[in-house]
Amino acid sequence: MTKISDSHYAIGKKNPNLPFHPAVRAGDYIYVSGQVSKDADGNMLTGSIETETAGTIEAIERLIAEEGATLKDVCRITTYLEDTRDFGRYNAVFKKYFEGAALARTTVQASAVITTLIEMEAIVYKPLPKD
């Protein structure tokens, strides 16, 4: 783990070939780097936009759980869709995971540097425990 201070440190297993971490805790916030559809072992999940959306959200869910956070703690999501024609189907899956959530979201069309239909980044508010 890369640690700057007790309230600023890296989260998740870093890919040694990439110059960033999956997530970073900075005080009461967790900043999640762009995530794609992966299973618990880190294997890519490919398929329909529904499959990849669920896999991406579940990858975020597993990552933030390392800090005791849940999807209810997510306050901001940015989604990158490879094809905006998938928006309705992606949105239907997203809605199931974030039903009743109070969050801000932006969705844009962008090609990822890897073969994937969707990538998502998140900001999570999860206050550090008080000593």
C-alpha positions in Angstrom: 0.0 0.0 0.0 1.2 3.5 -0.8 0.6 5.7 2.2 1.0 9.4 2.3 -0.5 9.9 5.8 -3.1 8.2 8.0 -5.9 9.7 6.0 -4.3 9.7 2.5 -3.4 6.3 1.0 -3.9 4.0 -1.9 -6.6 1.3 -1.9 -6.8 -1.9 -3.9 -4.3 -4.0 -5.8 -2.1 -1.8 -8.1 -1.3 -3.0 -11.5 2.6 -2.7 -11.6 2.4 -1.6 -15.3 0.2 1.4 -14.6 1.2 4.7 -12.9 -1.9 5.0 -10.7 -3.9 3.1 -8.1 -7.4 1.6 -8.3 -8.5 4.1 -5.6 -7.2 6.6 -3.2 -8.5 7.6 0.2 -8.1 11.4 0.8 -9.6 12.2 4.2 -13.3 11.4 4.2 -13.4 10.8 0.5 -12.5 7.8 -1.7 -11.6 8.6 -5.3 -12.1 5.5 -7.5 -10.1 5.4 -10.7 -11.9 4.2 -13.9 -13.1 0.7 -13.4 -14.2 -1.8 -16.0 -16.1 -5.1 -15.7 -14.0 -7.5 -13.7 -14.8 -10.5 -11.5 -13.4 -10.9 -7.9 -10.2 -12.4 -9.3 -9.6 -9.5 -11.6 -10.6 -11.3 -14.8 -12.3 -9.2 -17.5 -16.0 -9.9 -18.0 -17.2 -9.2 -21.5 -20.6 -9.4 -23.1 -23.6 -7.3 -23.3 -23.8 -3.7 -22.0 -26.0 -5.1 -19.2 -23.3 -7.7 -18.2 -20.5 -5.2 -18.4 -22.4 -2.5 -16.4 -23.2 -4.9 -13.6 -19.6 -6.2 -13.6 -18.2 -2.7 -13.4 -20.5 -1.6 -10.6 -19.7 -4.8 -8.7 -15.9 -4.1 -9.2 -16.4 -0.6 -7.7 -18.5 -2.2 -4.9 -15.7 -4.6 -4.0 -13.0 -2.0 -4.1 -14.8 0.5 -1.8 -15.8 -2.3 0.6 -12.1 -2.4 1.5 -12.7 0.9 3.3 -16.1 -0.2 4.8 -18.0 1.8 2.2 -21.1 0.7 0.2 -22.8 1.9 -3.0 -25.0 4.0 -0.7 -21.9 6.1 0.1 -21.2 6.9 -3.6 -21.9 10.6 -4.2 -20.5 11.0 -7.8 -20.2 8.7 -10.8 -18.8 9.4 -14.2 -19.6 6.8 -16.9 -17.9 6.4 -20.2 -19.9 4.5 -22.8 -18.3 3.2 -25.9 -21.7 3.6 -27.7 -24.4 6.0 -26.6 -27.0 3.8 -28.2 -26.4 1.6 -25.1 -27.5 4.3 -22.7 -31.0 3.0 -22.0 -29.9 -0.5 -21.3 -26.9 0.7 -19.1 -29.2 3.1 -17.3 -31.7 0.3 -16.4 -28.9 -1.8 -14.8 -27.4 1.3 -13.1 -30.8 2.1 -11.6 -31.1 -1.3 -9.9 -27.8 -0.9 -8.1 -28.4 2.8 -7.1 -32.1 2.7 -6.4 -33.0 5.7 -4.1 -29.4 6.9 -4.1 -28.6 10.6 -3.8 -25.7 11.0 -6.2 -24.6 13.1 -9.1 -23.8 11.4 -12.4 -22.4 12.3 -15.8 -22.4 9.9 -18.8 -20.4 10.5 -21.9 -19.3 8.6 -25.0 -15.7 7.7 -25.2 -13.5 4.9 -26.5 -11.5 3.2 -23.8 -7.9 2.3 -24.3 -8.9 -1.4 -23.8 -11.8 -3.3 -25.4 -14.7 -2.6 -23.1 -18.2 -1.2 -23.5 -18.2 0.8 -20.3 -15.8 2.4 -17.8 -16.9 4.1 -14.5 -15.1 6.3 -12.0 -16.6 7.3 -8.6 -16.3 9.6 -5.6 -17.3 8.1 -2.3 -18.0 9.9 0.9 -17.1 7.7 3.8 -15.8 9.5 6.9 -12.8 8.1 8.6 -13.5 6.6 12.1 -13.0 9.1 14.9 -10.4 8.1 17.4 
